[in-house]
Amino acid sequence: MTRLRRRAASNTSNVTFLTGDLQTAADHGPFDAVVGRLVLWYQPDPTETLRAIAAMLRPNGIIAFQELASGVFAWRIQNLPLLTSVISWVRGAFACSGVHVNLGWELYWRMQDAGLAPDPTPFAEMPLDVGRDSSAFDRWTSIARSLAPKIVAYGLATEQEMDLDTLEHRLRAEASAARTTVPLFSGLVVGQWARKAGA
């Protein structure tokens, strides 16, 4: 947050940063825009969350979100069986926990149902990384480590199968031997924006 404040101070004088949640944010509105990334998929009812956010916007205000559509691929990455397994464990843990793992596909319609006017041209991308020094291997290892209790509890893998102490090294070695690019996410990242109706 400190870095953001410094950056804003050097470029503009009309930006304020607040720390809080959706409930406390309403006290500081209305806002010109609300932007979120991988937020809605954790909400019990993403449409209701969008409706609550829309209430904090000024007329003609903009709302923009990026959410995962992780069911888009079966994820059988050629020559990367270990990474394929890790992605399967991670996706499975999220899905079993009730996260909306394919919310990216639903963003347009959920924004419409929330009373917003979504742009009909959403954008999807898949961030990739390449090379033995890629940050992807640390990222996937960290995610697997943080989800390990759930992965084991849901019967997706055992601690021995994951072997978290050597996982990052094994992922790097596997990708290096395969000479291939690796994904940073378990699916497409879909971006969708909408506007609140004007007064």
C-alpha positions as CSV (number, residue, x, y, z in Angstrom):
1,M,0.0,0.0,0.0
2,T,2.9,2.4,0.8
3,R,4.3,1.9,-2.7
4,L,0.9,2.6,-4.3
5,R,0.5,5.8,-2.3
6,R,4.0,7.0,-3.4
7,R,3.3,6.2,-7.0
8,A,-0.1,8.0,-6.9
9,A,1.4,11.0,-5.2
10,S,3.9,11.5,-8.0
11,N,1.3,11.3,-10.7
12,T,-2.0,12.6,-9.4
13,S,-3.7,14.3,-6.5
14,N,-7.2,12.8,-6.7
15,V,-6.6,9.2,-5.6
16,T,-7.2,7.9,-2.1
17,F,-6.3,4.4,-0.8
18,L,-8.4,2.7,1.9
19,T,-8.1,-0.7,3.5
20,G,-11.3,-2.6,4.3
21,D,-13.9,-4.9,2.9
22,L,-17.0,-4.5,0.8
23,Q,-19.1,-3.6,3.8
24,T,-16.8,-0.8,5.1
25,A,-16.0,0.5,1.6
26,A,-19.6,1.6,1.2
27,D,-19.0,4.2,3.8
28,H,-16.5,6.0,1.6
29,G,-18.4,6.0,-1.7
30,P,-19.8,6.7,-4.1
31,F,-16.9,5.7,-6.4
32,D,-16.1,6.5,-10.0
33,A,-14.9,2.9,-10.6
34,V,-14.4,-0.4,-8.9
35,V,-11.8,-2.8,-10.1
36,G,-11.1,-6.4,-8.8
37,R,-9.1,-9.4,-9.7
38,L,-9.9,-13.0,-8.5
39,V,-12.3,-11.6,-5.9
40,L,-15.7,-12.6,-7.0
41,W,-15.0,-16.3,-7.3
42,Y,-14.6,-16.5,-3.5
43,Q,-18.0,-14.8,-2.9
44,P,-21.0,-17.1,-1.9
45,D,-23.2,-15.2,-4.5
46,P,-21.1,-13.2,-7.0
47,T,-24.2,-11.6,-8.5
48,E,-25.3,-10.2,-5.2
49,T,-21.8,-9.0,-4.6
50,L,-21.8,-7.2,-7.9
51,R,-25.2,-5.7,-7.1
52,A,-23.7,-4.4,-3.7
53,I,-20.7,-3.0,-5.5
54,A,-22.9,-1.3,-8.1
55,A,-24.7,0.5,-5.3
56,M,-21.4,2.1,-4.3
57,L,-20.9,3.5,-7.9
58,R,-21.8,6.9,-9.2
59,P,-24.2,7.0,-12.2
60,N,-22.2,6.0,-15.3
61,G,-19.5,4.5,-13.0
62,I,-17.4,1.6,-14.2
63,I,-16.9,-1.8,-12.7
64,A,-14.2,-4.1,-14.0
65,F,-13.2,-7.6,-12.9
66,Q,-10.9,-10.4,-13.9
67,E,-11.9,-13.9,-12.9
68,L,-10.7,-17.4,-13.8
69,A,-12.4,-19.8,-16.2
70,S,-10.4,-22.8,-15.0
71,G,-12.5,-25.5,-16.5
72,V,-11.5,-24.5,-20.0
73,F,-8.8,-27.1,-20.4
74,A,-8.4,-30.7,-19.3
75,W,-4.8,-29.8,-18.5
76,R,-2.8,-32.6,-19.9
77,I,0.3,-30.6,-20.5
78,Q,2.6,-32.5,-22.9
79,N,5.8,-33.7,-21.3
80,L,4.9,-32.1,-17.9
81,P,3.1,-34.8,-15.9
82,L,4.2,-33.3,-12.5
83,L,2.9,-29.9,-13.3
84,T,-0.3,-31.4,-14.7
85,S,-0.8,-33.2,-11.3
86,V,-0.1,-30.0,-9.3
87,I,-2.6,-28.0,-11.4
88,S,-5.1,-30.8,-10.9
89,W,-4.6,-30.8,-7.1
90,V,-5.0,-27.0,-6.9
91,R,-8.1,-26.9,-9.1
92,G,-9.6,-29.7,-7.2
93,A,-9.0,-28.1,-3.8
94,F,-10.7,-24.9,-5.0
95,A,-13.6,-26.7,-6.5
96,C,-14.2,-28.9,-3.5
97,S,-14.1,-25.8,-1.3
98,G,-17.0,-24.2,-3.1
99,V,-15.0,-21.6,-5.1
100,H,-16.6,-20.5,-8.4
101,V,-13.8,-21.9,-10.5
102,N,-15.4,-21.0,-13.8
103,L,-16.7,-17.6,-12.9
104,G,-14.9,-16.0,-15.8
105,W,-17.4,-17.5,-18.2
106,E,-20.3,-16.1,-16.2
107,L,-19.1,-12.5,-15.6
108,Y,-21.0,-10.9,-18.5
109,W,-24.3,-12.5,-17.4
110,R,-23.8,-11.9,-13.7
111,M,-23.1,-8.2,-14.4
112,Q,-26.2,-8.0,-16.5
113,D,-28.3,-9.7,-13.7
114,A,-26.9,-7.3,-11.2
115,G,-28.4,-4.4,-13.2
116,L,-25.2,-3.3,-14.9
117,A,-24.6,-2.7,-18.6
118,P,-21.7,-5.1,-19.5
119,D,-19.6,-4.6,-22.5
120,P,-20.3,-7.4,-25.0
121,T,-16.6,-8.0,-25.8
122,P,-14.9,-9.6,-22.7
123,F,-11.2,-10.3,-23.0
124,A,-9.5,-13.6,-22.0
125,E,-5.8,-14.3,-21.7
126,M,-3.5,-17.0,-20.3
127,P,-0.3,-15.7,-18.7
128,L,2.6,-18.0,-19.4
129,D,6.2,-18.1,-18.4
130,V,9.3,-19.8,-19.7
131,G,12.8,-20.8,-18.7
132,R,14.4,-22.6,-15.8
133,D,14.5,-19.3,-13.8
134,S,10.7,-18.7,-14.3
135,S,8.7,-17.6,-11.2
136,A,6.0,-20.1,-12.2
137,F,7.6,-23.0,-10.3
138,D,7.8,-21.0,-7.0
139,R,4.3,-19.8,-7.6
140,W,2.8,-23.3,-8.1
141,T,4.8,-24.7,-5.2
142,S,3.5,-21.9,-2.9
143,I,-0.1,-22.4,-4.0
144,A,0.2,-26.2,-3.4
145,R,1.8,-25.6,0.0
146,S,-0.9,-23.3,1.1
147,L,-3.6,-25.7,-0.1
148,A,-1.9,-28.9,1.1
149,P,-4.2,-29.5,4.1
150,K,-7.3,-29.3,1.8
151,I,-5.6,-31.3,-1.0
152,V,-5.0,-34.1,1.5
153,A,-8.4,-33.7,3.2
154,Y,-10.2,-34.0,-0.1
155,G,-8.2,-37.1,-1.1
156,L,-6.7,-35.4,-4.1
157,A,-3.1,-36.3,-3.2
158,T,-1.1,-37.5,-0.2
159,E,1.7,-35.6,1.4
160,Q,4.1,-38.1,0.0
161,E,2.8,-37.6,-3.5
162,M,3.2,-33.8,-3.2
163,D,6.6,-34.0,-1.5
164,L,6.5,-30.2,-1.0
165,D,10.2,-30.0,0.1
166,T,11.4,-31.0,-3.4
167,L,8.4,-29.9,-5.5
168,E,9.8,-26.7,-6.9
169,H,13.1,-28.3,-7.8
170,R,11.2,-31.2,-9.6
171,L,8.9,-28.8,-11.4
172,R,11.9,-26.7,-12.7
173,A,13.8,-29.9,-13.8
174,E,10.8,-31.3,-15.6
175,A,10.1,-28.1,-17.6
176,S,13.8,-27.6,-18.3
177,A,14.0,-31.1,-19.8
178,A,10.8,-30.6,-21.8
179,R,12.0,-27.2,-23.1
180,T,8.4,-25.9,-22.9
181,T,6.4,-22.9,-21.7
182,V,4.4,-23.2,-18.4
183,P,1.1,-21.6,-17.4
184,L,0.8,-19.3,-14.4
185,F,-2.9,-19.9,-13.9
186,S,-5.1,-23.0,-14.0
187,G,-7.2,-21.6,-16.8
188,L,-8.1,-18.5,-18.8
189,V,-8.2,-15.1,-17.0
190,V,-11.4,-13.4,-18.3
191,G,-11.8,-9.7,-18.0
192,Q,-15.2,-8.1,-18.2
193,W,-16.3,-4.5,-17.5
194,A,-19.6,-2.8,-17.2
195,R,-21.1,0.6,-16.6
196,K,-23.8,1.6,-14.1
197,A,-26.8,3.2,-15.7
198,G,-26.7,7.0,-15.6
199,A,-29.1,9.2,-13.7
